[in-house]
Amino acid sequence: MPFFSNTDSKWILVKDVLFVLVGCLLIARTGFLGTIVGVLAILWYGRDLYYRVKALTASKASRKQASGPTVQKEESTRPEEGRIKVTDLSGAKEVEFEKE
């Protein structure tokens, strides 16, 4: 397995950060052509970096949510009225029920 694989997100993030920094260096230290190349590098790799970080944080949040279901007790503020509303695509219907 090679040291740098194309699917390893950690190395892709490092690469994107380095290219954004190189783009900033090109803007600061070179003339007109270097500035244009630096701006293009920042736009291209900055966009890639933004979307990869956004996807990484979303996947971490979904893993955290899926790892352990948190049980929270819901306290009803209204007393039960003896009916449950069942909603389907055709509209809401009320059904009578009895407590056991």
C-alpha positions in Angstrom: 0.0 0.0 0.0 1.5 3.4 -0.9 2.3 6.0 1.6 -0.2 8.4 0.1 -3.5 7.0 -1.2 -6.0 9.1 -2.9 -8.8 8.1 -0.5 -7.1 9.0 2.7 -8.9 12.1 3.8 -6.2 13.2 6.3 -3.6 13.5 3.6 -6.0 15.2 1.2 -6.7 17.8 3.8 -3.0 18.3 4.4 -2.4 18.6 0.6 -5.2 21.2 0.3 -3.9 23.3 3.2 -0.3 23.2 1.7 -1.5 24.3 -1.7 -3.6 27.1 -0.2 -0.5 28.3 1.6 1.6 28.0 -1.6 -1.1 30.1 -3.3 -0.8 32.8 -0.6 3.0 32.7 -1.0 2.7 33.1 -4.7 0.5 36.2 -4.3 2.8 37.8 -1.7 6.2 37.1 -3.5 5.6 37.1 -7.2 4.5 39.4 -10.0 1.3 39.5 -11.9 1.4 36.0 -13.4 2.3 34.5 -10.0 -0.5 36.4 -8.4 -3.0 35.0 -10.9 -1.7 31.4 -10.4 -1.9 31.9 -6.6 -5.4 33.2 -6.7 -6.4 30.2 -8.9 -4.7 27.8 -6.5 -6.5 29.3 -3.5 -9.8 29.2 -5.2 -9.4 25.6 -6.4 -7.9 24.0 -3.4 -9.7 26.3 -0.9 -13.0 25.1 -2.4 -11.9 21.5 -2.1 -10.7 22.1 1.5 -14.0 23.7 2.5 -16.2 20.9 1.1 -13.9 18.2 2.6 -14.0 19.7 6.0 -17.7 20.1 5.8 -18.2 16.4 4.8 -15.8 15.3 7.5 -17.7 17.2 10.2 -21.0 15.9 8.9 -19.7 12.3 9.0 -18.4 12.7 12.5 -21.7 14.1 13.7 -23.6 11.2 12.1 -21.2 8.6 13.6 -21.6 10.3 17.0 -25.4 10.1 16.6 -25.4 6.5 15.4 -22.8 5.3 18.0 -25.0 5.5 21.0 -28.7 6.3 21.1 -29.4 8.7 23.9 -32.6 8.0 25.8 -34.4 11.2 26.9 -37.6 11.0 28.8 -40.2 13.3 27.4 -42.5 14.8 29.9 -45.9 15.6 28.7 -47.2 19.1 29.5 -50.8 18.2 28.7 -52.8 15.5 30.3 -53.9 12.8 27.9 -57.3 13.4 26.5 -58.1 9.8 25.6 -57.3 10.0 21.9 -54.3 9.8 19.6 -54.0 11.6 16.3 -52.8 9.4 13.5 -51.6 11.3 10.4 -51.3 9.9 6.9 -51.1 11.4 3.4 -54.9 11.8 3.2 -55.1 14.0 6.3 -55.3 13.7 10.1 -57.6 11.3 11.8 -58.6 10.9 15.5 -58.7 7.5 17.1 -60.2 6.6 20.5 -58.1 4.5 22.8 -58.3 3.2 26.4 -55.5 3.0 28.9 -54.7 -0.5 30.1 
